[in-house]
Amino acid sequence: MAKKLQIYLDYSATTAPRPEVIVAMQQALSEQWGNPSSLHEWGQRALMVVEKARLQVAGLINAPEAESIIFTSGGTEANNLAIMGVAHLYTTPQHLIISSVEHSAVAEPARLLEKWGWEVTRLPVDSWGRVRENDLESAIRPNTVLVSVIYGQSEVGTLQPIATLGEIARSKGVLFHTDAVQVVGRLPLDVQQLPVDLLSISSHKIYGPQGAGALYVRPGVELVPLLSGGGQEWGRRSGTQAVPAIAGFGVAAELALLEMEVETLRLIKLRDRLIANLADTPNLKPTGDRIWRLPHHVSFCVTGNGEKVTGKTLVRQLNLAGIAISSGSACSSGKTTPSPVLLAMGYNSRDAKGAIRLTLGRDTTEADVDWTAMVIKQILARLMPALALSK
Ligand SMILES: Cc1ncc(COP(=O)(O)O)c(C=O)c1O
């Protein structure tokens, strides 16, 4: 098997902008650099770029109208706009429901609201990372104003039953937001079918540039803007739009939609091949749901090694071998902290430090996943020889 010098398996962290995206961005920078709010020719040329991109992003999720797409600086801002934009509608603290496996861009705004006197319910998950519908049903109170549940979990790959959860919230008259950053462009998504009011998207997860994203806002849903000023984006997000980034985002969205059917099936095959290749590895345990799973996502945790080998150890060792993956745990002051997501799924703190994530994308081949599985097995056998022999 020929070895590639570099194998990138961190597509959930970010993706390389595709060539068509770079062309669109270069064109925007050199020819469409006007301010989209200006009435003259330069401004109108830039405005056309922004509005074309809005249609392209709207098309990717089948939004009913272009105005329901609010451009932001990325997924983090979209999540903050959804949570805080709803919260600011109220002058007194209310009740918010999130899941216990949210990305920090939802978990942190929720923590802030708690400091301001809001009540926050964090829905528990099962050992696969799935929220149970009954738990949402019983958590909703008369003063619940928003439910936010991540669609595709970025660390463990689990997909949530968003259609059912959204339906429950809707039946009780409560707004429903989903962080769909890892799902958009990877699985078909139709906001006219899905009972969601707010949905977050990020450009750099779908081969667009960093620094662009969007919040889908169902027509009729009110939000208080986080940024006030010039009134761009129908007053919902002031600030001159980042035209080149938005141009690239639009092209990425259009191509993602065009290629999704074929690419998603290809990724699922590669994903399952990698999981199968690693399945019999001693002390490597798959995490997340096996079936309700992002098509490009493989995650494991190294278990039973007394913290000698953490997820970060593996990330560093694989990096030396020319393979880029990520660990599920965050680093603070040099210490490895256990992943809150795995803790919520019932893992002990030792195993939760062993999380690794391998995410596949456009350039991933069968040879890449076979080689990577072999290298991981070699590294683990070297780092944990006694464990390997005992199997
Ligand atoms: C699920 C999820 N939500 C939100 C974000 C944040 O998106 P951005 O990097 O565009 O701010 C990420 C990025 O890792 C993510 O995976």
The ligand as an SDF file (V2000), in Angstrom:
LIG
                    3D

 16 16  0  0  0  0  0  0  0  0999 V2000
  -21.2640   21.6950   16.2360 C   0  0  0  0  0  0  0  0  0  0  0  0
  -20.5090   22.9830   16.0790 C   0  0  0  0  0  0  0  0  0  0  0  0
  -21.1120   24.1380   16.3680 N   0  0  0  0  0  0  0  0  0  0  0  0
  -20.5020   25.3340   16.2260 C   0  0  0  0  0  0  0  0  0  0  0  0
  -19.1900   25.3940   15.7860 C   0  0  0  0  0  0  0  0  0  0  0  0
  -18.5400   26.7360   15.6480 C   0  0  0  0  0  0  0  0  0  0  0  0
  -18.4990   27.1380   14.2940 O   0  0  0  0  0  0  0  0  0  0  0  0
  -17.4700   28.2830   13.8110 P   0  0  0  0  0  0  0  0  0  0  0  0
  -16.1070   27.6760   13.8710 O   0  0  0  0  0  0  0  0  0  0  0  0
  -17.9140   28.6060   12.4160 O   0  0  0  0  0  0  0  0  0  0  0  0
  -17.6300   29.4260   14.7310 O   0  0  0  0  0  0  0  0  0  0  0  0
  -18.5100   24.2120   15.4850 C   0  0  0  0  0  0  0  0  0  0  0  0
  -17.0950   24.2370   15.0700 C   0  0  0  0  0  0  0  0  0  0  0  0
  -16.3080   23.4080   15.4280 O   0  0  0  0  0  0  0  0  0  0  0  0
  -19.1900   22.9720   15.6240 C   0  0  0  0  0  0  0  0  0  0  0  0
  -18.5990   21.8100   15.3470 O   0  0  0  0  0  0  0  0  0  0  0  0
  1  2  1  0
  2  3  1  0
  2 15  2  0
  3  4  2  0
  4  5  1  0
  5  6  1  0
  5 12  2  0
  6  7  1  0
  7  8  1  0
  8  9  2  0
  8 10  1  0
  8 11  1  0
 12 13  1  0
 12 15  1  0
 13 14  2  0
 15 16  1  0
M  END
$$$$
